[in-house]
Amino acid sequence: MRYRQLGASDLQISEISLGSWLTYGVGVGAEAARACLDRAFEVGINFIDTANIYGRGAAETFLGEALAERPRDSYILATKLFFPMTDSDSGLSRAQVEKQLDASLKRLRTEYIDLYQCHRHDRDTPLEETMEALTRAVESGKVRYIGFSEWPVDQIQAAVDMPNVARFVSSQPQYSLLWRGPEKAVIPLSAANGISQIVWSPLAQGVLTGKYKPGAPPPAGSRATSEEMGGWMDAWLQPPVLGAVERLKPLAAEAGLSLTQFALAWVLREPNVASAIVGASRPEQLDENAGASGAVVDPALFAQAEAIVSEATAKLSG
């Protein structure tokens, strides 16, 4: 496993990191989840990403229990706030930052969070109030660094320009061969301001593993068949997309990688990406994912892959 510096922080995080969206505490049983967590550490993953909203606290609670016996300095822990935890608890107000941070700390059984992230931008709270609250969280020692996920570019710029507040060191966007939106503005702005990307859905909800075949039902036990986990995948299960993914397999083979590893290596080709977050329901998935770290791929193969995907997505939009 290779490691990269997270923005302007002093954190060195694994190129592959473990997420818990739709999985731990929600769609994956505790025993399997614990086995995946153990394997993550075995393959060198040191960065664990979660959020208060995942299972409305269930993912954090699971991680708090599962990590309790490990030395706190042996892993880097990230969580998030924004989405509604109750009918009256949501957003990024001063009161919510304080309340949700303390609740996350309790569920995670830790005295501090390495990276506290704003899960989305809060249009109903002044940015100054949010940044001041996050700054106090850092000054209190409860948070080491702060980040954001899927913020509008103008709000990222406004936070960067704001004086006398804690600085963002991370951005968590969706980014993959099938979703390249951050390249236009978010990545350049971040790179210029000490902010790294921690990518979610680098495998497009598993579609870039190649397990879903055009014209065939999803494999039994896959994410697409799960009531808890499959509802986010419709856009990626269209025939043109699945057909394009099939055409990527020979390119991955030429690179000496599985398609999963090829897709992760494509994300990691971007210098501003510090880590690609993967989900896992079986430990062996993490063995394969970890194999993408440090992979050296001919840029011409990536260029061919981009052309294949662009052609397919153009058909969808056309």
C-alpha positions as a printed Julia matrix, in Angstrom:
318×3 Matrix{Float64}:
   0.0     0.0     0.0
   1.21    3.47   -0.92
   0.34    6.6     1.06
  -0.28   10.21    0.05
  -0.35   13.45    1.99
  -3.85   14.78    2.6
  -3.79   18.36    1.36
  -2.02   20.81    3.64
  -2.4    18.49    6.65
   0.28   16.28    8.18
  -1.83   13.17    7.55
  -0.44   10.41    5.32
  -3.41    8.35    4.17
  -3.58    5.1     2.24
  -4.3     5.37   -1.49
  -7.19    2.97   -0.93
  -9.47    3.75    2.0
 -12.46    2.0     3.55
 -15.9     3.58    3.47
 -19.11    2.61    5.23
 -21.87    4.17    3.11
 -24.72    1.66    2.55
 -22.65   -1.11    4.11
 -21.56   -1.28    7.76
 -24.42   -1.0    10.19
 -26.85   -1.02    7.23
 -26.53   -3.57    4.42
 -23.69   -5.78    5.68
 -23.89   -7.94    8.81
 -21.66   -7.17   11.79
 -19.51  -10.3    11.49
 -18.79   -9.72    7.79
 -18.2    -6.02    8.44
 -15.68   -6.76   11.17
 -13.87   -9.23    8.89
 -13.63   -6.54    6.21
 -12.29   -4.02    8.71
  -9.65   -6.47    9.91
  -8.59   -7.22    6.34
  -8.39   -3.51    5.55
  -5.73   -3.08    8.22
  -3.92   -6.21    7.02
  -3.54   -4.8     3.48
  -2.3    -1.44    4.76
  -5.45    0.69    4.72
  -5.21    3.29    7.48
  -8.03    5.67    6.51
 -11.62    4.91    7.56
 -14.45    7.11    6.29
 -17.96    7.25    7.7
 -20.75    9.76    8.45
 -23.34   10.31   11.12
 -26.14    9.76    8.59
 -24.98    6.28    7.55
 -27.63    4.12    9.16
 -28.46    7.21   11.26
 -25.55    6.52   13.58
 -25.35    2.76   13.04
 -22.14    2.87   10.97
 -20.38    5.06   13.53
 -21.58    2.81   16.35
 -20.25   -0.27   14.58
 -16.89    1.37   13.97
 -16.68    2.59   17.54
 -17.09   -0.96   18.78
 -14.87   -2.57   16.16
 -12.01   -0.09   16.52
 -12.1     0.07   20.33
  -9.24   -2.39   20.83
  -6.92   -0.84   18.25
  -4.43    1.91   19.19
  -5.99    5.24   18.28
  -2.86    6.38   16.43
  -2.94    3.29   14.19
  -5.76    4.62   11.99
  -7.08    7.9    10.6
 -10.79    8.41   11.18
 -13.1    10.64    9.17
 -16.78   11.36    9.6
 -19.31   13.93    8.37
 -22.39   15.94    9.28
 -25.18   17.72    7.41
 -28.05   15.36    6.6
 -31.07   15.07    8.94
 -30.5    12.9    12.0
 -33.95   13.83   13.34
 -36.76   16.1    12.17
 -35.03   19.02   13.86
 -31.35   18.07   13.55
 -29.64   18.84   10.24
 -27.39   21.34    8.53
 -24.2    23.16    9.48
 -25.28   25.73   12.05
 -23.09   26.45   15.07
 -25.45   24.47   17.29
 -25.52   21.5    14.92
 -21.75   21.35   14.5
 -21.37   21.23   18.28
 -24.21   18.73   18.82
 -23.41   16.35   15.97
 -19.68   16.38   16.67
 -20.22   15.35   20.28
 -22.7    12.65   19.22
 -20.24   11.26   16.65
 -17.42   11.24   19.17
 -19.6     9.27   21.57
 -20.67    6.7    18.96
 -17.12    6.35   17.65
 -15.74    6.01   21.19
 -12.93    8.44   20.56
 -11.73   11.75   21.95
 -11.01   13.26   18.54
 -11.84   12.93   14.85
  -8.96   13.25   12.4
 -11.07   14.69    9.57
 -14.5    16.26   10.13
 -16.33   16.89    6.87
 -19.35   18.94    5.83
 -21.36   16.32    3.93
 -22.99   18.99    1.73
 -23.21   22.79    1.65
 -25.86   24.34    3.9
 -27.68   27.12    2.03
 -29.66   28.01    5.15
 -26.66   28.81    7.36
 -24.21   31.66    6.74
 -20.85   30.29    5.67
 -19.15   32.44    8.33
 -21.13   30.68   11.06
 -20.21   27.23    9.77
 -16.52   28.06    9.39
 -16.34   29.65   12.82
 -17.96   26.58   14.37
 -15.55   24.26   12.58
 -12.63   26.43   13.65
 -13.71   26.16   17.29
 -13.98   22.39   16.87
 -10.36   22.3    15.71
  -9.21   24.64   18.48
 -10.97   22.47   21.07
  -8.91   19.42   20.05
 -12.01   17.41   19.14
 -11.15   17.71   15.44
  -7.73   17.71   13.79
  -8.66   18.8    10.26
 -11.76   19.74    8.28
 -13.08   18.94    4.83
 -16.18   19.14    2.64
 -18.1    16.95    0.22
 -19.83   18.05   -2.98
 -19.75   21.79   -2.29
 -20.46   24.37   -5.01
 -17.27   25.88   -6.39
 -18.21   29.41   -5.32
 -18.62   28.27   -1.72
 -15.29   26.44   -1.77
 -13.68   29.66   -3.0
 -15.46   31.73   -0.35
 -14.2    29.41    2.41
 -10.67   29.55    1.01
 -10.8    33.36    0.98
 -12.2    33.71    4.51
  -9.62   35.01    7.01
  -8.93   33.69   10.51
 -10.66   30.33   10.13
  -9.48   26.73    9.92
  -8.52   25.67    6.4
 -10.13   22.85    4.5
  -7.66   20.09    3.6
 -10.0    17.69    1.79
 -12.8    17.48   -0.74
 -14.9    14.34   -1.11
 -16.46   14.21   -4.58
 -17.91   11.42   -6.64
 -15.24   10.67   -9.22
 -14.68    7.74  -11.57
 -14.2     6.85  -15.2
 -17.99    7.19  -15.46
 -18.23   10.48  -13.54
 -15.56   13.09  -14.24
 -17.32   16.27  -13.12
 -14.72   17.37  -10.52
 -12.04   17.76  -13.2
 -13.53   20.99  -14.54
 -13.3    23.23  -11.48
 -13.16   21.43   -8.13
  -9.81   19.69   -8.67
  -7.97   22.76  -10.05
  -9.3    24.99   -7.26
  -8.43   22.39   -4.64
  -4.94   21.77   -5.97
  -4.18   25.49   -5.79
  -5.28   25.71   -2.17
  -3.85   22.72   -0.28
  -6.98   20.58   -0.64
  -6.86   16.91   -1.71
  -9.65   14.76   -3.13
 -10.89   11.72   -1.23
 -13.0    10.06   -3.89
 -16.3     8.32   -3.25
 -17.77    5.78   -5.66
 -14.55    5.33   -7.69
 -16.04    2.07   -9.0
 -19.46    3.61   -9.81
 -21.24    1.51   -7.19
 -19.44   -1.61   -8.38
 -20.31   -1.24  -12.07
 -16.63   -0.72  -12.94
 -15.8    -4.14  -11.49
 -17.45   -5.65  -14.57
 -19.76   -7.88  -12.54
 -22.89   -6.5   -14.23
 -23.38   -7.83  -17.77
 -25.44   -6.18  -20.54
 -28.81   -7.86  -20.91
 -28.33  -10.1   -17.87
 -29.85   -9.84  -14.39
 -27.51   -8.64  -11.62
 -25.59  -11.45   -9.9
 -27.2   -12.85   -6.77
 -25.93  -11.13   -3.65
 -24.56   -8.11   -5.53
 -25.22   -4.53   -4.45
 -27.74   -4.03   -7.27
 -29.97   -6.77   -5.8
 -29.89   -5.31   -2.28
 -32.91   -3.31   -1.14
 -30.68   -1.3     1.22
 -27.79   -0.71   -1.19
 -29.09   -0.95   -4.75
 -31.29    2.11   -5.09
 -28.47    4.41   -6.22
 -27.33    2.4    -9.22
 -29.93    2.86  -11.96
 -27.91    5.39  -13.95
 -24.95    3.02  -14.22
 -26.95   -0.08  -15.18
 -27.99    1.2   -18.63
 -26.99   -1.02  -21.59
 -24.61    1.53  -23.21
 -22.7     1.89  -19.94
 -22.5    -1.83  -19.29
 -21.41   -2.42  -22.87
 -18.63    0.14  -22.49
 -17.47   -1.48  -19.27
 -17.15   -4.82  -21.08
 -14.89   -3.11  -23.64
 -12.61   -1.91  -20.83
 -11.72   -5.43  -19.74
  -9.08   -6.09  -22.47
  -7.4    -2.78  -21.58
  -7.18   -3.79  -17.92
  -5.8    -7.19  -18.93
  -3.15   -5.49  -21.08
  -2.15   -3.46  -18.02
  -1.86   -6.65  -16.0
  -4.72   -5.64  -13.7
  -8.26   -6.68  -12.97
 -10.9    -4.23  -14.2
 -11.47   -3.17  -10.58
  -7.79   -2.37  -10.15
  -7.64   -0.59  -13.51
 -10.58    1.66  -12.57
  -9.06    2.5    -9.19
  -5.65    3.13  -10.77
  -7.35    5.53  -13.21
  -8.67    7.58  -10.29
  -5.27    7.5    -8.58
  -3.52    8.76  -11.75
  -4.76   12.22  -10.7
  -2.14   13.8    -8.4
  -4.77   15.77   -6.47
  -6.48   12.53   -5.4
  -5.16   11.38   -2.02
  -7.33    8.28   -1.72
 -10.11    6.28   -3.36
 -12.82    5.14   -0.93
 -14.06    1.6    -1.47
 -16.87   -0.31    0.15
 -16.55   -4.01    0.86
 -18.9    -6.77    1.91
 -16.24   -9.51    1.67
 -12.6    -9.35    2.81
 -11.23  -10.63   -0.5
 -12.59   -7.54   -2.23
 -10.1    -5.48   -0.25
  -7.22   -7.7    -1.35
  -8.09   -6.9    -4.96
  -8.69   -3.19   -4.3
  -5.37   -2.8    -2.51
  -3.62   -4.14   -5.62
  -4.41   -0.87   -7.4
  -2.15    1.11   -5.09
   1.13    1.87   -6.81
   0.03    0.34  -10.11
   1.86    1.77  -13.13
  -0.34    1.94  -16.22
   0.49    3.16  -19.73
  -1.37    6.5   -20.13
  -2.39    5.37  -23.62
  -4.53    2.64  -22.07
  -6.26    5.17  -19.85
  -6.84    7.39  -22.88
  -8.49    4.5   -24.72
 -10.68    3.79  -21.69
 -11.76    7.43  -21.51
 -12.7     7.41  -25.19
 -14.79    4.25  -24.8
 -16.67    5.66  -21.8
 -17.2     9.07  -23.42
 -18.79    7.42  -26.43
 -21.19    5.46  -24.24
 -22.21    8.37  -22.02
 -22.74   10.55  -25.1
 -25.31    7.99  -26.29
 -27.13    8.29  -22.98
 -27.22   12.09  -23.03
 -28.06   12.19  -26.71
